Amino acid sequence: MTQMQTAAAAGDHIFDFLHEEELEDESGKQSGPRQVRGEVEFDHVRFSYPNNPDKIIIKDFSAHIRPGQKVAIVGPTGAGKTTLVNLLMRFFELNSGEIRIDGVPTSQMTRESVHDLFSMVLQDTWLFEGTVRENLVYNKTGVTDQQLEEACRSCGIYHFIETLPKGFDTVLDDSISISAGQKQLLTIARAMIQGNPMLILDEATSSVDTRTELITQRAMDQQTERRTSFVIAHRLSTIKNADLILVLKDGDVIEQGTHEQLLSQGGFYADLYNSQFERAS
C-alpha cells in the first residue's frame, strides 16, 4: 500500500509537470556579460508566486552588491530569503522591478546564461547514481585528480572517500552508506570544483556537526574570496564576517549593514543574534 501511495504521488507530479506551460523562446536574448565582475543590483523588486498572485512575498526590495562582496541574507522562516535567491537565478519572473548583473538585466539574458554564472549549494542535497568522481565533476570538463583531492580535503570529505572500496571511482548506490552531512559536503566540494564567478549557499552546513561545520566554513571562506556570494543562514554565528547582511522580515529588508553595525543598532538582527546565543549557552 505504501508503495502504491508513493507511486500515485509521483504520478501526480509527472502530470503536473506535463501540464505546465512551455517557457518562452529566448533565442533573441543575450548570453550575459563577457567579463563577469559580480556586481548585482536589486532595483525595487516585487514578486508573488503565479499560483497565488495576491500574496506578495517580496514587496519592494532594493540593494546594491559590489563585486566580490559576501552577502548574508537572514530573517525568520517565511521572510523571503530563498525566494530572493530563486529570483536572482531567474527560476521565477518578477512582478515588477529589475535585477541586474554587471548592469545587464537578467530578464534580457537567457536562463542558461544566468545559471552558468552561479555555483549553488542548497540545503536539500542531491546525488545521482554514478561514481563519486562523476558526482563531483558533474558537467565540467578537464578536472584533474589533484583538483578533486584539494576540493575534498578543503571540505573534510577526503578521508571518507578514501575509505570507499574504489575511492573516487566508487559507484554511489544503495550499497553505499552515506550520511546527510557527507552528502552535503560532497555538494559543497562540487560547487568548489565548478568554480563559477558567483556563489549561492543556502543553509549549506545545516546537516553537518559543529566540528565539520568549522572545517567547511573555512573552506567556503576561501571560495568566497574575490567572488560575489550570497549566503542564506539561520545560524547567525556563521555569517559574522559577511561584508553585507540583509535582514528580511515579511518580504521587506528592514535592516542592512555589517554584523557589528547591526548589533550596535540593537534592532531586529540584534534580537535574533542574542536569542540564538542565549539558546546555545
JOVENHU-V219749 format. One record per residue. N is the residue number from 1. RES is the residue in one small letter. PHI is phi in whole degrees, 0 to 359 (none if undefined). OMEGA is omega in radians with two decimals (* if undefined). BURIAL is b if it has 24 or more other ideal C-beta (glycine too) atoms within 12 Angstrom, else e. Layout:
BEGIN
n=N res=RES phi=PHI omega=OMEGA burial=BURIAL
n=N res=RES phi=PHI omega=OMEGA burial=BURIAL
END
This chain:
BEGIN
n=1 res=m phi=none omega=3.13 burial=e
n=2 res=t phi=299 omega=3.13 burial=e
n=3 res=q phi=295 omega=3.11 burial=e
n=4 res=m phi=294 omega=3.11 burial=e
n=5 res=q phi=296 omega=3.10 burial=e
n=6 res=t phi=296 omega=3.13 burial=e
n=7 res=a phi=295 omega=3.14 burial=e
n=8 res=a phi=296 omega=3.12 burial=e
n=9 res=a phi=295 omega=3.11 burial=e
n=10 res=a phi=296 omega=3.10 burial=e
n=11 res=g phi=298 omega=3.10 burial=e
n=12 res=d phi=300 omega=3.14 burial=e
n=13 res=h phi=296 omega=-3.14 burial=e
n=14 res=i phi=297 omega=-3.12 burial=e
n=15 res=f phi=291 omega=3.05 burial=e
n=16 res=d phi=299 omega=3.13 burial=e
n=17 res=f phi=295 omega=-3.11 burial=e
n=18 res=l phi=295 omega=-3.12 burial=e
n=19 res=h phi=273 omega=3.12 burial=e
n=20 res=e phi=293 omega=3.11 burial=e
n=21 res=e phi=289 omega=3.10 burial=e
n=22 res=e phi=291 omega=3.07 burial=e
n=23 res=l phi=289 omega=-3.13 burial=e
n=24 res=e phi=294 omega=3.09 burial=e
n=25 res=d phi=289 omega=-3.10 burial=e
n=26 res=e phi=247 omega=-3.09 burial=e
n=27 res=s phi=296 omega=-3.12 burial=e
n=28 res=g phi=271 omega=-3.10 burial=e
n=29 res=k phi=270 omega=-3.10 burial=e
n=30 res=q phi=274 omega=-3.09 burial=e
n=31 res=s phi=265 omega=3.08 burial=e
n=32 res=g phi=96 omega=-3.10 burial=b
n=33 res=p phi=295 omega=-3.12 burial=b
n=34 res=r phi=285 omega=3.10 burial=e
n=35 res=q phi=254 omega=-3.03 burial=e
n=36 res=v phi=279 omega=3.07 burial=b
n=37 res=r phi=266 omega=3.11 burial=b
n=38 res=g phi=98 omega=3.06 burial=b
n=39 res=e phi=279 omega=-3.09 burial=b
n=40 res=v phi=233 omega=3.12 burial=b
n=41 res=e phi=229 omega=2.98 burial=b
n=42 res=f phi=262 omega=-3.04 burial=b
n=43 res=d phi=242 omega=3.09 burial=e
n=44 res=h phi=50 omega=-3.11 burial=e
n=45 res=v phi=284 omega=3.10 burial=b
n=46 res=r phi=227 omega=-3.04 burial=b
n=47 res=f phi=207 omega=2.93 burial=b
n=48 res=s phi=221 omega=-3.13 burial=e
n=49 res=y phi=291 omega=-3.07 burial=e
n=50 res=p phi=303 omega=-3.12 burial=e
n=51 res=n phi=279 omega=3.10 burial=e
n=52 res=n phi=212 omega=-2.99 burial=e
n=53 res=p phi=295 omega=-3.10 burial=e
n=54 res=d phi=280 omega=3.14 burial=e
n=55 res=k phi=264 omega=-3.11 burial=e
n=56 res=i phi=281 omega=-3.13 burial=e
n=57 res=i phi=272 omega=3.06 burial=b
n=58 res=i phi=250 omega=-2.95 burial=b
n=59 res=k phi=272 omega=-3.12 burial=b
n=60 res=d phi=200 omega=-3.00 burial=b
n=61 res=f phi=257 omega=3.06 burial=b
n=62 res=s phi=226 omega=3.08 burial=e
n=63 res=a phi=196 omega=3.11 burial=b
n=64 res=h phi=238 omega=-3.11 burial=e
n=65 res=i phi=249 omega=-3.13 burial=b
n=66 res=r phi=280 omega=-3.14 burial=e
n=67 res=p phi=304 omega=3.08 burial=b
n=68 res=g phi=85 omega=-3.13 burial=e
n=69 res=q phi=284 omega=3.00 burial=b
n=70 res=k phi=260 omega=-3.05 burial=b
n=71 res=v phi=249 omega=3.08 burial=b
n=72 res=a phi=258 omega=3.12 burial=b
n=73 res=i phi=243 omega=-3.06 burial=b
n=74 res=v phi=232 omega=3.12 burial=b
n=75 res=g phi=152 omega=-3.13 burial=b
n=76 res=p phi=291 omega=3.10 burial=e
n=77 res=t phi=302 omega=3.13 burial=e
n=78 res=g phi=87 omega=-3.10 burial=e
n=79 res=a phi=283 omega=3.13 burial=b
n=80 res=g phi=110 omega=-3.08 burial=b
n=81 res=k phi=295 omega=-3.12 burial=b
n=82 res=t phi=292 omega=3.10 burial=b
n=83 res=t phi=302 omega=-3.14 burial=b
n=84 res=l phi=299 omega=3.11 burial=b
n=85 res=v phi=293 omega=3.10 burial=b
n=86 res=n phi=299 omega=3.10 burial=b
n=87 res=l phi=289 omega=3.10 burial=b
n=88 res=l phi=299 omega=-3.14 burial=b
n=89 res=m phi=276 omega=-3.12 burial=b
n=90 res=r phi=63 omega=3.00 burial=b
n=91 res=f phi=288 omega=3.07 burial=b
n=92 res=f phi=225 omega=3.09 burial=b
n=93 res=e phi=264 omega=-3.12 burial=b
n=94 res=l phi=285 omega=2.95 burial=b
n=95 res=n phi=289 omega=3.11 burial=b
n=96 res=s phi=200 omega=-3.08 burial=e
n=97 res=g phi=87 omega=-3.05 burial=b
n=98 res=e phi=209 omega=2.97 burial=b
n=99 res=i phi=243 omega=-3.11 burial=b
n=100 res=r phi=240 omega=3.03 burial=b
n=101 res=i phi=244 omega=-3.05 burial=b
n=102 res=d phi=53 omega=3.07 burial=b
n=103 res=g phi=85 omega=-3.12 burial=e
n=104 res=v phi=261 omega=3.09 burial=b
n=105 res=p phi=299 omega=3.14 burial=b
n=106 res=t phi=296 omega=3.11 burial=b
n=107 res=s phi=293 omega=3.11 burial=b
n=108 res=q phi=264 omega=3.13 burial=e
n=109 res=m phi=253 omega=3.06 burial=b
n=110 res=t phi=292 omega=3.12 burial=e
n=111 res=r phi=301 omega=-3.11 burial=b
n=112 res=e phi=299 omega=-3.12 burial=e
n=113 res=s phi=290 omega=3.06 burial=b
n=114 res=v phi=295 omega=-3.12 burial=b
n=115 res=h phi=298 omega=-3.11 burial=b
n=116 res=d phi=291 omega=3.13 burial=b
n=117 res=l phi=280 omega=-2.99 burial=b
n=118 res=f phi=239 omega=2.80 burial=b
n=119 res=s phi=258 omega=-3.07 burial=b
n=120 res=m phi=234 omega=2.96 burial=b
n=121 res=v phi=234 omega=-3.05 burial=b
n=122 res=l phi=257 omega=3.08 burial=b
n=123 res=q phi=296 omega=3.10 burial=b
n=124 res=d phi=273 omega=-3.08 burial=e
n=125 res=t phi=281 omega=3.05 burial=b
n=126 res=w phi=215 omega=3.03 burial=e
n=127 res=l phi=230 omega=3.10 burial=b
n=128 res=f phi=248 omega=-3.13 burial=e
n=129 res=e phi=286 omega=-3.11 burial=e
n=130 res=g phi=183 omega=-3.13 burial=e
n=131 res=t phi=287 omega=3.06 burial=b
n=132 res=v phi=302 omega=3.14 burial=b
n=133 res=r phi=301 omega=-3.13 burial=b
n=134 res=e phi=296 omega=3.12 burial=e
n=135 res=n phi=292 omega=-3.13 burial=b
n=136 res=l phi=281 omega=-3.09 burial=b
n=137 res=v phi=287 omega=-3.14 burial=b
n=138 res=y phi=57 omega=-3.07 burial=b
n=139 res=n phi=251 omega=-3.10 burial=e
n=140 res=k phi=267 omega=-3.12 burial=e
n=141 res=t phi=259 omega=3.03 burial=e
n=142 res=g phi=76 omega=3.14 burial=e
n=143 res=v phi=278 omega=-3.12 burial=b
n=144 res=t phi=270 omega=3.08 burial=e
n=145 res=d phi=298 omega=3.14 burial=e
n=146 res=q phi=295 omega=3.10 burial=e
n=147 res=q phi=297 omega=3.10 burial=b
n=148 res=l phi=299 omega=-3.11 burial=b
n=149 res=e phi=296 omega=-3.12 burial=b
n=150 res=e phi=297 omega=-3.14 burial=e
n=151 res=a phi=295 omega=-3.10 burial=b
n=152 res=c phi=289 omega=3.07 burial=b
n=153 res=r phi=295 omega=3.13 burial=b
n=154 res=s phi=299 omega=-3.10 burial=b
n=155 res=c phi=272 omega=-3.13 burial=b
n=156 res=g phi=76 omega=-3.11 burial=b
n=157 res=i phi=252 omega=-3.05 burial=b
n=158 res=y phi=295 omega=-3.14 burial=b
n=159 res=h phi=299 omega=3.11 burial=e
n=160 res=f phi=299 omega=-3.13 burial=b
n=161 res=i phi=296 omega=3.11 burial=b
n=162 res=e phi=298 omega=-3.11 burial=e
n=163 res=t phi=280 omega=3.14 burial=e
n=164 res=l phi=288 omega=-3.05 burial=b
n=165 res=p phi=306 omega=-3.11 burial=e
n=166 res=k phi=237 omega=3.11 burial=e
n=167 res=g phi=60 omega=-3.12 burial=e
n=168 res=f phi=295 omega=-3.11 burial=b
n=169 res=d phi=264 omega=3.07 burial=e
n=170 res=t phi=287 omega=3.10 burial=b
n=171 res=v phi=279 omega=3.11 burial=e
n=172 res=l phi=275 omega=3.09 burial=b
n=173 res=d phi=224 omega=-3.06 burial=e
n=174 res=d phi=295 omega=-3.12 burial=e
n=175 res=s phi=279 omega=-3.11 burial=e
n=176 res=i phi=259 omega=3.11 burial=b
n=177 res=s phi=273 omega=-3.10 burial=e
n=178 res=i phi=221 omega=-3.07 burial=b
n=179 res=s phi=280 omega=3.11 burial=e
n=180 res=a phi=297 omega=3.12 burial=e
n=181 res=g phi=294 omega=3.12 burial=b
n=182 res=q phi=294 omega=3.08 burial=b
n=183 res=k phi=299 omega=-3.11 burial=b
n=184 res=q phi=293 omega=3.10 burial=b
n=185 res=l phi=295 omega=3.09 burial=b
n=186 res=l phi=295 omega=3.14 burial=b
n=187 res=t phi=289 omega=3.06 burial=b
n=188 res=i phi=293 omega=3.08 burial=b
n=189 res=a phi=299 omega=3.11 burial=b
n=190 res=r phi=300 omega=3.13 burial=b
n=191 res=a phi=297 omega=3.11 burial=b
n=192 res=m phi=297 omega=-3.10 burial=b
n=193 res=i phi=291 omega=3.14 burial=b
n=194 res=q phi=298 omega=3.01 burial=b
n=195 res=g phi=63 omega=3.12 burial=b
n=196 res=n phi=290 omega=-3.01 burial=b
n=197 res=p phi=298 omega=-3.11 burial=b
n=198 res=m phi=230 omega=-2.96 burial=b
n=199 res=l phi=226 omega=3.05 burial=b
n=200 res=i phi=236 omega=3.12 burial=b
n=201 res=l phi=239 omega=-3.11 burial=b
n=202 res=d phi=253 omega=-3.10 burial=b
n=203 res=e phi=52 omega=-2.97 burial=b
n=204 res=a phi=288 omega=3.14 burial=b
n=205 res=t phi=243 omega=-3.04 burial=b
n=206 res=s phi=291 omega=-3.06 burial=b
n=207 res=s phi=252 omega=-3.12 burial=b
n=208 res=v phi=248 omega=3.14 burial=b
n=209 res=d phi=285 omega=-3.02 burial=e
n=210 res=t phi=298 omega=-3.13 burial=e
n=211 res=r phi=296 omega=3.14 burial=e
n=212 res=t phi=294 omega=3.13 burial=b
n=213 res=e phi=298 omega=3.12 burial=b
n=214 res=l phi=296 omega=3.10 burial=e
n=215 res=i phi=298 omega=-3.10 burial=b
n=216 res=t phi=294 omega=-3.14 burial=b
n=217 res=q phi=299 omega=3.10 burial=b
n=218 res=r phi=297 omega=3.13 burial=e
n=219 res=a phi=295 omega=-3.13 burial=b
n=220 res=m phi=290 omega=3.07 burial=b
n=221 res=d phi=298 omega=3.08 burial=b
n=222 res=q phi=295 omega=-3.10 burial=e
n=223 res=q phi=290 omega=-3.09 burial=b
n=224 res=t phi=276 omega=3.07 burial=b
n=225 res=e phi=296 omega=3.12 burial=e
n=226 res=r phi=61 omega=3.05 burial=e
n=227 res=r phi=235 omega=3.06 burial=b
n=228 res=t phi=296 omega=-3.07 burial=b
n=229 res=s phi=223 omega=3.12 burial=b
n=230 res=f phi=240 omega=-3.05 burial=b
n=231 res=v phi=239 omega=3.01 burial=b
n=232 res=i phi=263 omega=-3.04 burial=b
n=233 res=a phi=215 omega=2.97 burial=b
n=234 res=h phi=265 omega=3.07 burial=b
n=235 res=r phi=279 omega=-3.02 burial=b
n=236 res=l phi=292 omega=3.12 burial=b
n=237 res=s phi=295 omega=-3.08 burial=b
n=238 res=t phi=275 omega=-3.05 burial=b
n=239 res=i phi=237 omega=-3.12 burial=b
n=240 res=k phi=296 omega=-3.11 burial=b
n=241 res=n phi=267 omega=3.14 burial=b
n=242 res=a phi=292 omega=3.09 burial=b
n=243 res=d phi=289 omega=-3.14 burial=b
n=244 res=l phi=213 omega=3.08 burial=b
n=245 res=i phi=245 omega=3.08 burial=b
n=246 res=l phi=257 omega=-3.11 burial=b
n=247 res=v phi=256 omega=-3.11 burial=b
n=248 res=l phi=258 omega=3.02 burial=b
n=249 res=k phi=209 omega=3.13 burial=b
n=250 res=d phi=54 omega=3.05 burial=e
n=251 res=g phi=83 omega=3.14 burial=b
n=252 res=d phi=240 omega=2.98 burial=b
n=253 res=v phi=275 omega=-3.07 burial=b
n=254 res=i phi=264 omega=3.10 burial=b
n=255 res=e phi=210 omega=3.00 burial=b
n=256 res=q phi=206 omega=-3.10 burial=b
n=257 res=g phi=157 omega=3.07 burial=b
n=258 res=t phi=278 omega=3.13 burial=b
n=259 res=h phi=302 omega=-3.12 burial=b
n=260 res=e phi=295 omega=-3.14 burial=e
n=261 res=q phi=298 omega=-3.10 burial=e
n=262 res=l phi=290 omega=3.08 burial=b
n=263 res=l phi=296 omega=-3.11 burial=e
n=264 res=s phi=293 omega=3.12 burial=e
n=265 res=q phi=287 omega=3.12 burial=e
n=266 res=g phi=64 omega=-3.10 burial=e
n=267 res=g phi=261 omega=-3.05 burial=e
n=268 res=f phi=295 omega=3.14 burial=b
n=269 res=y phi=297 omega=3.14 burial=b
n=270 res=a phi=300 omega=3.11 burial=b
n=271 res=d phi=296 omega=3.12 burial=e
n=272 res=l phi=299 omega=-3.09 burial=b
n=273 res=y phi=296 omega=-3.11 burial=b
n=274 res=n phi=294 omega=3.12 burial=e
n=275 res=s phi=293 omega=3.09 burial=e
n=276 res=q phi=293 omega=3.14 burial=e
n=277 res=f phi=296 omega=3.14 burial=e
n=278 res=e phi=293 omega=3.13 burial=e
n=279 res=r phi=293 omega=-3.10 burial=e
n=280 res=a phi=291 omega=-3.11 burial=e
n=281 res=s phi=272 omega=* burial=e
END
